[in-house]
Amino acid sequence: MNRKRALIADTFCLTKRRRCAADSVTGESQADIRSSLQYLVTLFSRKLFNDSLPPVVLKHQLYSLHNDKTSVDKQVNELRETGELLMFQLGFDSEAFALVFAEDFRAKVLQGEAGRGTLGTVEKFLAKLIPSCSDLSFNKEKMLKEFLFTDSEITQLVKSGVLTVRDAGSWWLSIPNSGKFIKYFIKGRKAVLGMVKKSKYGEILQTELEGRRTTSQVKFQMKYHIHDIIGAELVECIQTTSGTLLRYVDGNVN
């Protein structure tokens, strides 16, 4: 018997389902992943945030474009280790990781810090972070002894939004002003999933969904959300003579 699930459970639990294999590729190279990231960046709605946020891609969106999840993760990690890409734990789900090109992150952070008293501390943090740091979070020992920040400077970094408290004595790397992004993303995902669920038999052609007029709950481009629900395996992909059919996945929470 199906039971009504809470919002987070309903929209963010990832289930092991078939991806759109016909639309994805295998044998990913770093160039393939970079190209896919650049494509997904074009779907990000910059104007929605008055161009104050760097373009954000969810790591699992890449899984909608590439079949080999292990290879995707490997190439993403290599891009992080070379300082080209940063990864963030967004907090609304343990499996949801945001990817941002490091230079985009640097530019938007400095843009937001212009004229503020915390600018010097933030510049120092970026100089240590971007060249080679691939950490998702930082403990106090690393911040004090390796990065050589004072307690006061750590407080400034939290105030600026590049760090957010994880627990006592540790901090997540953070995207400043990302709260609105998370809010819009959650609402949009729920609304797009609702469109699939309410379709006849709980399934809809991907091309039809892409052409749907967005509601007030959907702030991002429809394709941005479609890559999300496919990559997060919240819909099952079925190849038909008319194209890819997206079927709503009910239950089966990991």
Order of alpha helices (4+ residues) and beta strands (2+ residues): alpha-alpha-beta-alpha-beta-beta-alpha-alpha-beta-alpha-beta-beta-alpha-beta-alpha-alpha-beta-beta
